[in-house]
Amino acid sequence: MCADRRADADATYTGRSPFGPFAAAVENPFSHKPSGFIGGSGHGSTFEDLSGQWWHVATQTISIRDRFERRLGLWPVYFTADGTMYVDSYLGDYPTSLSAAANPLERWQQGAGGEPAAAVGTRWTGWNEISLNKPVKASSTAHAGANSSYDASLAVDTDGVRTWWAAATGNAGEWLQLDLGYDCRVSGVQINFADEGSTTLGRLAAGAVYQYYAETATGTAANGHPLTWRRLPALDRTHNTRDMPHDYVELSGGSGSSSDSSIFRHLRITNVRSGANSKFSVSGLRVFGSCPVKPPVRTRQPAGTSTRLSHSCRIIWRALLCAVYFLLAQFTAPWFLLAE
């Protein structure tokens, strides 16, 4: 089953015989991811790995330069006691663990105050996206102007992979710089390249891949003294030969050690060679970890109102400016979670 673009989803039909008859599952779609850095989880296939864990691989949508501009996503699959299959896509484009306990989410238990108190998405590492909407600056901007569609801020905006910053050229020395606002503990970094201006099709050859390096700095520049930049070894791709349009690394000190490389405020990536004969361009400079700030307070219970369409409703809740995302849960039966 698929809807349009970011709402692409997959459904299941079940029967007692390979020859049918088949009936649609009540909990459809079993695979659904309409939001996040990249949306969509349709046109997929489900398989079991050698350790007995089930997975669902499906296409995710960019669809800006072409309707079929897609990526592949991979999420764990679980089965409830009655055999219902579901995909755990909760924060599915955040860092997640492969070692989480099996079947982490089947039913939410009633908690204090009449609110659900369940552990959703137990594979999530707990690392938040601390780079979202933070200040950025760049060496240059393609088609620079008041109405530029390649502004540096688009590398960290909420539209994710569907918008991007592009430098004026693909030359060595073009750079993009991020300010997290605080000296933060960083656990992971993902750099998503946008291939702006490329006409290359297919997998890139070793001589045409992205090469770049990352540097970090702490504190602020004061009294006319510049920041002190240090090369980040985990993201030194100066001599890279692999096609990695969505490069991701975890920093060794990001999970609690005192490693200096995992604590910084500023991150800068500098181009050595732009891949795919493109301008140096980034759709997502994503930094995961924690910053020394108070978390947002709990929002009020949302209110729902029906619309003219029998299958839709409008949900309203109080916005919190410091929140990174909101979790909305959909149930098909009391305390049975279908999708997040």
JOZI-V882730 format. One line per field, one symbol per residue. ss: DSSP state (H for helix, E for strand, C for the rest). psi: psi as a letter, one per 40 degrees, with the letter a starting at -180 (. if undefined). Layout:
ss = ???
psi = ???
This chain:
ss = CCCCHHHCEECCEECCCCCCCCEECCCCCCEECCCCCCEEEEEEEEEECCCCCEEEEEEEECCCCCCCCEEEEEEEEEECCCCCEEECCCCCCCCECCCCCCCCCCECCECHHHCECCCCCCCECCCEECCCCCCEEECCCCCCCCCCCCCHHHHCCCCHHHCCEECCCCCCCCEEEEEEEEEEEEEEEEEEECCCCCCCCCCCCHHHCCEEEEEEECCCCCCCCCCCCEEEEEEECCCCCCCCCEEEEECCCCCCCCCHHHEEEEEEEEEEECHHHCCCEEEEEEEEEECCCCCCCCCCCCEEEECCCCCCEEEECCCCCCCCCCCCCEEEECCEEEEC
psi = hibhbeehiiiihiieieeaiiihideiiehhgeaadhiifafaihihieeehiihhiiihcfdeidfhiihihiiiihideehhihgehfefihiieeiiigehdihihaieeihfihifeeheehigeehfihiiidihhfhidfhefiddeeeieebeeiiihidifiieiihhihedihihhdihhhhiefheiehiaiiideeihhiiiiiiiaihifehiihihhhddfgfdfieihgeghhihhdeefeifhdeehidihhhhhdhhiffiihihdhghhhaiigihiiihiihihhiiadhdeiihhhihihdeidiihhhhieihehhdi.
